[in-house]
Amino acid sequence: MILDNEIKESKLDTKMKMDYYFQACIAYLLFADSSLIYDKFIFRDNDAGLYAVKLFWNGQWHYIITDDRFPCENNELVYAKPKGKNEIFIMLLEKCWAKLFGSYKTSTKGKIS
């Protein structure tokens, strides 16, 4: 399941290593209208573990295809960790954000330009 029916901003683990600007945007979307999160997932093939997500960056939409494999160390997720036990939306969004910037490491350095 990507999202459960009880979407709230509290779904974010504030100890994440993800970019704070990106985390703030996700929190706002969850608070304002959670359907905006659903709308970002344009393709889902749960059996194959593939997802397509659209993100708006620098004035244009980017369509990013990703899988449901996430970086782990010692059997623990390294980056985003969902609070809901069956949700992966935050991990998928973060992974797509990282792909947009080339890697998880480069996507965690938010700067105001």
Phi, psi and chi 1 to 4 in degrees:
 res  aa     phi    psi   chi1   chi2   chi3   chi4
   1 MET       -  134.5  166.1  170.8   35.3      -
   2 ILE   -78.0  -49.0  -67.2  178.1      -      -
   3 LEU  -136.9  147.8  -67.4  165.8      -      -
   4 ASP   -91.6 -178.8   68.8   15.6      -      -
   5 ASN   -78.3  -12.8  -65.3  -29.4      -      -
   6 GLU  -108.7   67.9  -60.0  -93.6  -28.1      -
   7 ILE   -83.6  125.8  -57.2  168.9      -      -
   8 LYS  -141.0  162.2  -56.3  -87.7 -171.5 -107.8
   9 GLU   -62.4  -20.0   66.5  -84.8   12.9      -
  10 SER   -70.4   -3.8   63.1      -      -      -
  11 LYS   -69.6  -14.5  -64.4  -72.7 -176.2 -173.4
  12 LEU   -87.8  133.2  -67.1  174.3      -      -
  13 ASP   -86.4  112.4 -179.1  -14.8      -      -
  14 THR   -72.5   -2.3   55.9      -      -      -
  15 LYS   -92.8    9.5  -63.0  175.9 -163.0  140.0
  16 MET   -64.3  155.0  -70.1 -173.6 -117.7      -
  17 LYS   -86.0   -1.6  -68.8 -177.6 -178.4  179.6
  18 MET   -67.8  160.2   73.9 -172.7  -40.2      -
  19 ASP   -52.5  128.0  179.7  -68.2      -      -
  20 TYR   -64.4  -33.1  -70.3  117.3      -      -
  21 TYR   -66.0  -44.2  -58.1  109.0      -      -
  22 PHE   -64.8  -42.5 -175.6   65.2      -      -
  23 GLN   -60.6  -40.7 -174.1  175.1   -7.1      -
  24 ALA   -64.5  -38.9      -      -      -      -
  25 CYS   -64.3  -43.5  -69.5      -      -      -
  26 ILE   -63.2  -44.4  -61.2  -62.2      -      -
  27 ALA   -60.1  -42.2      -      -      -      -
  28 TYR   -63.2  -46.1  174.2   77.3      -      -
  29 LEU   -60.2  -40.2  -69.9  174.0      -      -
  30 LEU   -65.9  -37.9  -70.4  171.0      -      -
  31 PHE   -74.5  -43.4  179.9   74.7      -      -
  32 ALA   -75.9  -52.0      -      -      -      -
  33 ASP  -165.2  100.9 -177.5   -1.7      -      -
  34 SER   -64.0  -18.6   59.7      -      -      -
  35 SER   -64.2  -22.7   69.7      -      -      -
  36 LEU   -64.7  -28.6  -64.8  170.7      -      -
  37 ILE   -70.7  -48.0  -63.3  -69.8      -      -
  38 TYR   -55.0  -40.4  -78.3  108.0      -      -
  39 ASP   -64.2  -20.7  -66.5  -14.9      -      -
  40 LYS   -76.0  -21.2  -57.6  -57.0  162.3 -101.7
  41 PHE   -92.1  103.8  -69.1   89.9      -      -
  42 ILE   -95.9  -12.4   56.0  174.2      -      -
  43 PHE  -151.1  135.2  171.4   78.9      -      -
  44 ARG  -138.3  125.4  -59.2  173.4 -167.8   95.7
  45 ASP  -128.1   85.7 -175.5  -16.0      -      -
  46 ASN   -61.5  -33.0  -65.7   12.6      -      -
  47 ASP   -64.3  -39.1  -66.9  -25.3      -      -
  48 ALA   -88.2  -12.6      -      -      -      -
  49 GLY    74.0   28.0      -      -      -      -
  50 LEU  -112.3  144.0  -64.7  175.2      -      -
  51 TYR  -142.5  147.7  -59.3   85.2      -      -
  52 ALA  -119.9  131.6      -      -      -      -
  53 VAL  -127.8  141.7  174.0      -      -      -
  54 LYS  -109.4  132.2   64.3  179.0 -178.5  177.2
  55 LEU  -127.5  140.1  -62.2  173.6      -      -
  56 PHE   -96.8  122.1 -165.2   76.4      -      -
  57 TRP  -148.3  133.9  179.9 -108.2      -      -
  58 ASN    52.5   43.7  -79.9  -16.7      -      -
  59 GLY    81.3    7.8      -      -      -      -
  60 GLN  -147.6  156.3   62.7 -175.5    0.9      -
  61 TRP   -81.8  137.9  -74.1  103.4      -      -
  62 HIS  -118.3  130.1  -62.3  -92.6      -      -
  63 TYR  -104.3  119.5  -63.8   86.3      -      -
  64 ILE  -121.7  128.5  -58.3  158.0      -      -
  65 ILE  -102.0  134.3  -62.3  171.9      -      -
  66 THR  -144.4  172.4 -167.0      -      -      -
  67 ASP  -114.3 -179.0   57.8   37.7      -      -
  68 ASP  -103.4   36.6   58.3    5.0      -      -
  69 ARG  -107.0  130.4  -63.7  178.9 -177.4 -166.9
  70 PHE  -127.7  148.9  -53.7  101.7      -      -
  71 PRO   -63.0  133.9   -2.0    5.5      -      -
  72 CYS  -133.9  151.6  -66.3      -      -      -
  73 GLU  -134.0  129.7  -71.9  179.3    3.2      -
  74 ASN    52.8   43.9  -58.7  -42.2      -      -
  75 ASN    62.1   21.7  -74.6  -21.8      -      -
  76 GLU  -122.4  140.0  -67.4  -73.3  -35.0      -
  77 LEU   -61.9  137.1  -68.5  164.9      -      -
  78 VAL   -80.5  -39.7  174.4      -      -      -
  79 TYR  -108.1 -121.7  -66.4   96.3      -      -
  80 ALA   -58.8  138.7      -      -      -      -
  81 LYS  -129.9  119.5  -62.9  170.1 -177.4   79.3
  82 PRO   -73.8  149.3   29.0  -34.2      -      -
  83 LYS   -85.1  -30.3  -72.7 -169.5  173.9 -178.3
  84 GLY   -78.5  134.9      -      -      -      -
  85 LYS   -69.3  -25.1  102.9  177.2  179.6 -177.5
  86 ASN  -113.0   18.7  -68.4  -39.2      -      -
  87 GLU  -103.7  141.0  -66.4  178.7  -26.2      -
  88 ILE  -128.3    6.9   62.9  169.7      -      -
  89 PHE   -58.6  -42.8   79.5   95.3      -      -
  90 ILE   -67.9  -35.4 -168.9   66.0      -      -
  91 MET   -69.0  -39.7  -63.1 -178.7  -61.0      -
  92 LEU   -66.8  -44.6  -70.3  167.5      -      -
  93 LEU   -62.1  -42.8  -72.4  173.9      -      -
  94 GLU   -65.1  -40.9 -178.6 -173.0   40.2      -
  95 LYS   -63.8  -41.2 -173.9  171.7 -176.5  176.8
  96 CYS   -66.0  -39.3  -71.0      -      -      -
  97 TRP   -60.1  -44.2 -174.9 -106.6      -      -
  98 ALA   -63.2  -40.7      -      -      -      -
  99 LYS   -63.7  -36.4  -73.8  179.9   96.6  171.4
 100 LEU   -61.0  -35.3 -173.6   63.0      -      -
 101 PHE   -99.3   -1.0  -74.2   91.6      -      -
 102 GLY   102.9  -26.3      -      -      -      -
 103 SER  -172.1  165.1   72.0      -      -      -
 104 TYR   -62.8  -41.5  -80.3   94.0      -      -
 105 LYS   -60.6  -45.3 -172.4  174.2 -177.4  177.9
 106 THR   -73.6  -22.9   57.1      -      -      -
 107 SER   -81.8   -9.3   71.4      -      -      -
 108 THR   -93.4    5.6   60.6      -      -      -
 109 LYS  -109.1   70.5  -62.2 -178.4 -178.8   -3.6
 110 GLY   -68.9  134.1      -      -      -      -
 111 LYS  -135.1  145.1  -65.1 -179.4 -178.4  175.5
 112 ILE   -91.4  124.4  -61.9  173.3      -      -
 113 SER  -111.8      -   48.5      -      -      -
